Amino acid sequence: MEKSNLILRSVLIKEANAYSAICLDTDVASDGETAEQAKASLQEAVELYIESAVENNLPVIRPIPKEDNPLFARASDVVEEFVLNVNFKITTYV
């Protein structure tokens, strides 16, 4: 069993009545009523995405298209850039 750790770039966006969190390296997003809820939801969503991608032999890193990247498309709404630290285990069978 091999343990891996990914550091993924993410942003937090202030919406009208909530927050959205987007992982720029996986194009996975989530939201929450508070910034902390949005970040926690994003952490869970990215972990599930990675698990599914590995199980289905799909790319784990899937950057958000530049035209959809909030750092360019919605820079004034971005309230924070942060990193997700995702730990996961891969078991290989020969």
C-alpha positions, -999 to +999 in steps of 0.1 A: +000+000+000+014+034-010+004+066+008+003+098-012-002+134-004-015+161-028-014+198-023-041+214-045-046+250-052-081+263-043-101+296-040-129+308-019-155+330-035-181+352-018-215+347-033-247+367-025-257+346+006-230+319+008-195+309-001-182+287-030-149+269-028-133+256-060-102+234-064-084+248-094-064+216-099-094+192-101-122+214-113-143+204-083-165+229-064-186+230-033-204+256-013-215+264+022-232+291+043-199+300+058-164+300+045-154+272+068-184+250+056-175+257+020-139+246+026-149+215+045-174+205+018-147+211-009-122+189+010-148+160+011-158+165-025-122+165-037-114+134-017-144+116-032-134+128-067-098+114-063-111+081-050-134+077-079-108+089-104-083+063-092-108+035-091-119+043-127-084+049-141-092+086-148-070+116-144-067+129-109-053+163-119-078+180-142-072+218-141-101+242-144-102+258-178-086+293-178-119+309-190-137+294-159-109+301-134-123+326-109-088+342-104-094+355-140-131+354-145-143+367-111-112+381-094-131+407-074-153+379-058-123+359-047-118+364-009-090+338-004-066+315-021-058+284-001-045+249-005-061+216+001-040+189+016-054+155+005-039+123+019-049+090+002-038+054+000-033+034-032-033-003-031-020-021-061-024-058-070+000-077-092 
